[in-house]
Amino acid sequence: MILDRPAGYWGSQTAAPVFRQLMERLVVVLEVPPDNIRLALQASGAQPFGRN
């Protein structure tokens, strides 16, 4: 994920796809639950990002 040769003129055209790839990987690595599960856990008083 290196931006040696940007494809577009605007930074957002180049950075957005790289940011998306990074976030998709981080969600898996950090075990971020989907919104519906996360909100249900928060409503029940649990901490969805707590580690055991």
PALOTOR-102702 format. One record per residue (C-alpha): residue in one letter; x, y, z. Coordinates in steps of 0.001 Angstrom, whole numbers, padded with zeros to 6 digits. Layout:
REM PALOTOR-102702
+------+---------+---------+---------+
! type !       x !       y !       z !
+------+---------+---------+---------+
!    a !       X !       Y !       Z !
...
+------+---------+---------+---------+
***
This chain:
REM PALOTOR-102702
+------+---------+---------+---------+
! type !       x !       y !       z !
+------+---------+---------+---------+
!    m !  000000 !  000000 !  000000 !
!    i !  002417 !  002615 ! -001215 !
!    l !  001412 !  005657 ! -003185 !
!    d !  004489 !  005973 ! -005388 !
!    r !  002575 !  006849 ! -008524 !
!    p ! -000821 !  008405 ! -007837 !
!    a ! -003423 !  007525 ! -010431 !
!    g ! -005508 !  010684 ! -010156 !
!    y ! -005005 !  014380 ! -009756 !
!    w ! -006851 !  014685 ! -006444 !
!    g ! -005431 !  013127 ! -003300 !
!    s ! -008791 !  011646 ! -002388 !
!    q ! -008890 !  009653 ! -005643 !
!    t ! -005617 !  008014 ! -004710 !
!    a ! -005881 !  007774 ! -000932 !
!    a ! -009491 !  006579 ! -000595 !
!    p ! -008965 !  003082 ! -002093 !
!    v ! -005852 !  002561 !  000036 !
!    f ! -007698 !  003735 !  003154 !
!    r ! -010550 !  001341 !  002364 !
!    q ! -008178 ! -001626 !  002052 !
!    l ! -006510 ! -000707 !  005326 !
!    m ! -009811 ! -000373 !  007190 !
!    e ! -011138 ! -003664 !  005791 !
!    r ! -008073 ! -005435 !  007162 !
!    l ! -008128 ! -003636 !  010517 !
!    v ! -011784 ! -004536 !  011129 !
!    v ! -010832 ! -008203 !  010836 !
!    v ! -007625 ! -007978 !  012863 !
!    l ! -009215 ! -005924 !  015658 !
!    e ! -012340 ! -008134 !  015624 !
!    v ! -014739 ! -005185 !  015348 !
!    p ! -018289 ! -006540 !  015541 !
!    p ! -020943 ! -005516 !  012992 !
!    d ! -023088 ! -002519 !  013958 !
!    n ! -026176 ! -004554 !  014845 !
!    i ! -024217 ! -006753 !  017278 !
!    r ! -022216 ! -003834 !  018664 !
!    l ! -025361 ! -001762 !  019322 !
!    a ! -027126 ! -004710 !  020968 !
!    l ! -024135 ! -005272 !  023238 !
!    q ! -024025 ! -001592 !  024168 !
!    a ! -027768 ! -001583 !  024913 !
!    s ! -027340 ! -004534 !  027270 !
!    g ! -024531 ! -002780 !  029130 !
!    a ! -021714 ! -004869 !  027718 !
!    q ! -018562 ! -003439 !  026225 !
!    p ! -018331 ! -004592 !  022597 !
!    f ! -014642 ! -003734 !  022329 !
!    g ! -013596 ! -005269 !  025639 !
!    r ! -011025 ! -008018 !  025524 !
!    n ! -011223 ! -011185 !  027615 !
+------+---------+---------+---------+
***
